[in-house]
């Protein structure tokens, strides 16, 4: 199994785990008083490490893809646009994720709105890149 396929599997697994946790969190995360359970937040703290590693892999793979499609002509506009959107989307996602992750793990000022955005966009982007990497490794 090639490196592209391993990265693809990793990104897909993290995407599914984040999406499932995002959907399930409101169901099990609160006690009868409406307070968030520490064990439920611990799941997010563990997932954050996998998300950070996935973002690093995304940054490398999307940067390589962006460099590969530097706009070699009008026929490649679609690939150029896709590679640029994925790369700059990854950069924006990382810029939202990293400071909020540091605040969640080591500070006390995390923003739950940022987490909602990250936890909805990240699985979509990870799955899209996983699909591209999987297809690229089979060619």
C-alpha positions as CSV (number, residue, x, y, z in Angstrom):
1,X,0.0,0.0,0.0
2,X,1.4,3.3,-1.0
3,X,1.9,6.5,1.0
4,X,-0.9,8.2,-0.7
5,X,-3.3,5.5,0.2
6,X,-2.2,5.5,3.8
7,X,-2.6,9.2,4.1
8,X,-6.0,8.9,2.4
9,X,-7.1,6.3,4.9
10,X,-5.9,8.4,7.8
11,X,-7.7,11.5,6.6
12,X,-10.9,9.5,5.9
13,X,-10.9,7.9,9.4
14,X,-10.3,11.2,11.1
15,X,-13.0,12.8,9.1
16,X,-15.5,10.1,10.0
17,X,-14.5,10.2,13.7
18,X,-14.9,14.0,13.9
19,X,-18.2,14.0,12.1
20,X,-19.6,11.2,14.3
21,X,-18.3,12.9,17.5
22,X,-19.8,16.2,16.3
23,X,-23.2,14.6,15.8
24,X,-23.1,12.5,19.0
25,X,-21.7,15.1,21.4
26,X,-24.9,16.9,22.2
27,X,-26.6,13.5,22.9
28,X,-24.3,12.3,25.6
29,X,-22.1,15.2,26.7
30,X,-24.4,16.9,29.2
31,X,-25.6,15.9,32.7
32,X,-29.1,16.5,34.1
33,X,-28.1,20.1,35.1
34,X,-27.0,20.9,31.6
35,X,-23.3,21.0,32.5
36,X,-20.7,19.5,30.1
37,X,-19.2,16.2,31.3
38,X,-15.4,16.2,31.5
39,X,-15.3,12.7,29.8
40,X,-17.1,14.0,26.8
41,X,-14.6,16.9,26.4
42,X,-11.7,14.4,26.8
43,X,-12.9,12.7,23.5
44,X,-12.5,16.1,21.8
45,X,-9.0,16.6,23.3
46,X,-7.9,13.3,21.9
47,X,-9.4,13.9,18.5
48,X,-7.7,17.3,18.4
49,X,-4.3,15.6,18.1
50,X,-5.5,13.5,15.2
51,X,-7.0,16.6,13.6
52,X,-3.8,18.5,14.0
53,X,-1.8,15.7,12.4
54,X,-4.4,15.5,9.6
55,X,-4.1,19.2,9.0
56,X,-0.3,18.9,8.7
57,X,-0.7,16.1,6.1
58,X,-3.3,18.2,4.3
59,X,-1.0,21.2,4.2
60,X,1.8,19.1,2.6
61,X,-0.5,17.2,0.1
62,X,-2.5,20.2,-1.0
63,X,0.7,22.3,-1.4
64,X,2.2,19.7,-3.6
65,X,-1.0,19.5,-5.7
66,X,-1.1,23.3,-5.9
67,X,2.5,23.4,-7.2
68,X,1.7,20.6,-9.7
69,X,-1.1,22.7,-11.2
70,X,0.5,26.1,-11.6
71,X,-1.8,27.1,-14.5
72,X,-0.1,25.4,-17.4
73,X,-2.9,26.5,-19.8
74,X,-6.6,27.0,-20.1
75,X,-7.3,23.2,-20.1
76,X,-6.0,23.0,-16.5
77,X,-8.1,25.8,-15.0
78,X,-10.4,23.3,-13.2
79,X,-7.5,21.5,-11.6
80,X,-5.8,24.8,-10.8
81,X,-8.9,26.2,-9.1
82,X,-9.5,23.0,-7.2
83,X,-5.9,22.7,-5.9
84,X,-5.8,26.4,-4.9
85,X,-9.2,26.1,-3.1
86,X,-8.1,23.0,-1.2
87,X,-4.7,24.5,-0.3
88,X,-6.0,27.9,0.9
89,X,-9.0,26.3,2.6
90,X,-6.5,24.1,4.5
91,X,-4.5,27.2,5.5
92,X,-7.7,29.0,6.7
93,X,-8.8,25.9,8.6
94,X,-5.5,25.6,10.3
95,X,-5.5,29.3,11.2
96,X,-8.9,28.7,12.9
97,X,-8.0,25.4,14.5
98,X,-4.5,26.0,16.0
99,X,-5.2,29.0,18.3
100,X,-8.5,27.5,19.4
101,X,-6.9,24.1,20.1
102,X,-4.2,25.8,22.2
103,X,-6.9,27.6,24.2
104,X,-8.9,24.4,24.6
105,X,-5.9,22.4,25.7
106,X,-3.8,24.8,27.7
107,X,-5.9,28.0,28.2
108,X,-9.4,28.9,29.2
109,X,-10.7,31.0,26.3
110,X,-11.7,28.7,23.5
111,X,-14.4,29.8,21.1
112,X,-17.2,27.3,20.6
113,X,-18.3,29.0,17.3
114,X,-14.9,28.4,15.9
115,X,-15.1,24.7,16.9
116,X,-18.5,24.4,15.2
117,X,-17.0,25.8,12.0
118,X,-13.9,23.6,12.2
119,X,-15.8,20.5,13.1
120,X,-18.2,20.9,10.1
121,X,-15.6,22.0,7.5
122,X,-12.7,19.6,8.4
123,X,-14.5,16.3,7.7
124,X,-15.6,17.6,4.3
125,X,-12.2,18.8,3.3
126,X,-10.4,15.7,4.7
127,X,-12.8,13.4,2.8
128,X,-12.3,15.4,-0.4
129,X,-8.5,15.2,-0.1
130,X,-8.7,11.5,0.9
131,X,-10.7,10.8,-2.3
132,X,-8.2,12.7,-4.5
133,X,-5.2,10.9,-2.9
134,X,-6.8,7.5,-3.3
135,X,-7.6,8.1,-6.9
136,X,-4.1,9.6,-7.6
137,X,-2.5,6.5,-6.1
138,X,-4.5,4.1,-8.4
139,X,-3.4,5.8,-11.6
